[in-house]
Amino acid sequence: MSKDLTKLSYAQLVERSLMKRFRKSIWTKFILALKRYKLVQEGDKIAVCVSGGKDSMLLAKLMQQLKKISEVNFEVVYICMNPGYNDRNLKQIQENAKNLEIPLHIFESDIFDSVVNVEKSPCYLCARMRRGYLYSEAQKLGCNKIALAHHFNDVIETTLVGMFYGAQLQAMPPKLRSKNFEGMELIRPLYYVEEKDILAWKDYNELKFLQCACRFTEMAQIEDEISPSARLNVKNLIKELCEKIPNLENHIFKSIHNCNVDTMVGWKYKGKNYDFNEVYETSEE
């Protein structure tokens, strides 16, 4: 007998959509990343970082569902930093968390005030400060990991941004040890999940999330002077090329798993630079 859906709460209906309608496109890929990269292990206490956007709210629901059914013994908390959101945006985050039955722990910071007068790379500084605050709060709560909601498209876009704007081949790894917070690790459980499927999940459940609550974005929208970012340029380029090159996005994603170091003329490993000539001269013919 089918379950009476009228008796389910809104949050339960959203969870059901993940296990039914979006099982193949989201849930299965989420589990694949966890297993392939060993992201969740016995005894972990993980802080899921919720920004208020679609990606992080989805991650929170997935981790919540995982906790219910997983045989692995781990703990999870859901943290949200308020860097200076206006009242409307903060209220929307709180209402979404309530409707989705996510027990959100909100803590305060003054990041927006700290970077408001920074002229050069305020977004970069803001991102670094956010990461530090999240690690610190997670550590206070006894966590050994933070989970961020970077997804498949973030991974491939970051790879191309590094090439086009940073003159380097650098990927976004599925997990990363913190250099500044001893014993802490960052994990990315949405590594295989595509943005189009996150959008489909959001629209199917009629969810509304923050697009960007950044104070600078708010100012730019008012003044109508939004300049395209490097990431947006790359996103648009990938979209254009996908119309001409079949399976392009998967090829970019797979390329960071199939790096042939023998053909590289320079690379870095554990902070040390290696040069092709040096290795070539010492290698066997």
Residue pairs with C-beta under 8 A, 6 or more apart in sequence:
5 13
5 16
8 16
9 101
10 99
10 100
11 99
11 100
11 101
13 205
14 61
14 100
14 205
14 207
15 61
15 64
15 65
17 201
17 204
17 205
18 26
18 27
18 61
18 62
18 65
18 201
19 27
19 65
21 204
22 197
22 200
22 201
22 204
25 193
25 194
25 197
25 200
26 58
26 62
26 193
26 197
26 198
26 201
27 62
27 65
29 152
29 192
29 193
29 194
30 62
30 66
30 189
30 190
30 192
30 193
32 192
33 39
33 174
33 188
33 189
33 190
33 191
33 192
33 193
34 40
34 66
34 189
36 174
37 174
37 175
37 187
37 191
38 175
39 147
39 174
39 175
39 187
39 188
39 189
40 46
40 66
40 70
40 72
40 74
40 187
40 189
41 72
41 74
42 72
42 73
42 74
43 73
43 74
44 74
44 75
44 144
44 145
45 74
45 75
45 76
45 77
45 141
45 142
45 143
45 144
45 145
46 63
46 74
46 75
46 76
46 77
46 143
46 144
46 145
46 146
46 147
46 187
47 76
47 77
47 78
47 79
47 134
47 137
47 138
47 141
47 143
47 145
47 146
47 147
48 56
48 59
48 60
48 63
48 76
48 77
48 78
48 79
48 146
48 147
49 56
49 79
49 80
49 81
49 134
49 138
49 146
49 147
49 148
49 149
50 56
50 57
50 59
50 60
50 78
50 79
50 80
50 93
50 97
50 102
50 104
51 80
51 149
51 210
51 213
52 80
52 85
52 89
52 92
52 93
52 96
52 209
52 210
52 213
53 149
53 209
53 210
53 211
53 212
54 198
54 199
54 202
54 207
54 209
55 149
55 150
55 151
55 190
55 195
55 198
56 148
56 149
57 96
57 97
57 100
57 102
57 207
57 209
58 149
58 190
58 193
58 198
58 201
58 202
59 147
59 148
59 149
59 189
59 190
60 78
60 100
60 102
61 100
61 102
62 189
62 190
63 76
63 78
63 147
63 189
64 76
64 78
64 101
64 102
67 74
67 76
77 103
77 105
77 138
77 141
77 143
78 97
78 102
78 103
78 104
78 105
79 104
79 105
79 106
79 107
79 134
79 137
79 138
79 141
80 93
80 97
80 104
80 105
80 106
80 107
81 106
81 107
81 108
81 109
81 111
81 130
81 133
81 134
81 137
82 90
82 106
82 107
82 108
82 109
83 109
83 110
83 111
83 112
83 126
83 130
83 133
84 109
84 110
84 111
84 112
84 113
84 215
85 93
85 213
86 213
86 218
89 210
89 213
90 106
92 208
92 209
92 210
93 104
93 106
93 210
94 104
94 106
96 102
96 207
96 208
96 209
97 103
97 104
105 141
107 133
107 137
109 129
109 133
111 126
111 129
111 130
111 133
112 126
112 214
112 215
114 129
115 122
115 125
115 126
115 129
116 122
116 215
118 125
122 216
123 214
123 216
126 214
132 180
134 146
135 146
135 178
135 180
135 181
135 184
136 181
138 145
138 146
138 184
139 181
139 184
143 184
144 183
144 184
144 185
145 184
145 185
145 186
145 187
146 184
146 185
146 186
146 187
147 186
147 187
147 188
147 189
148 186
148 187
148 188
149 188
149 190
150 172
150 188
150 190
150 191
151 190
151 191
151 193
151 194
151 195
151 198
152 190
152 191
152 192
152 193
152 194
152 195
152 249
152 253
153 194
153 195
153 235
153 249
154 172
155 171
155 172
155 191
155 253
155 256
156 238
156 249
156 252
156 253
157 231
157 234
157 235
157 238
158 170
158 171
158 172
158 231
159 169
159 170
159 171
159 172
159 252
159 255
159 256
160 234
160 237
160 238
160 252
161 230
161 231
161 234
162 168
162 169
162 170
162 171
163 169
164 230
164 233
164 234
165 230
169 259
169 264
171 256
172 188
173 188
174 187
174 188
174 191
175 185
175 186
175 187
175 188
176 185
176 186
177 184
177 185
177 186
178 184
178 185
178 186
190 198
194 249
201 207
202 209
217 226
220 226
228 236
238 248
238 249
238 252
241 248
242 248
242 249
245 251
261 267
264 276
265 275
265 276
266 273
266 274
266 275
266 276
267 273
267 274
268 274
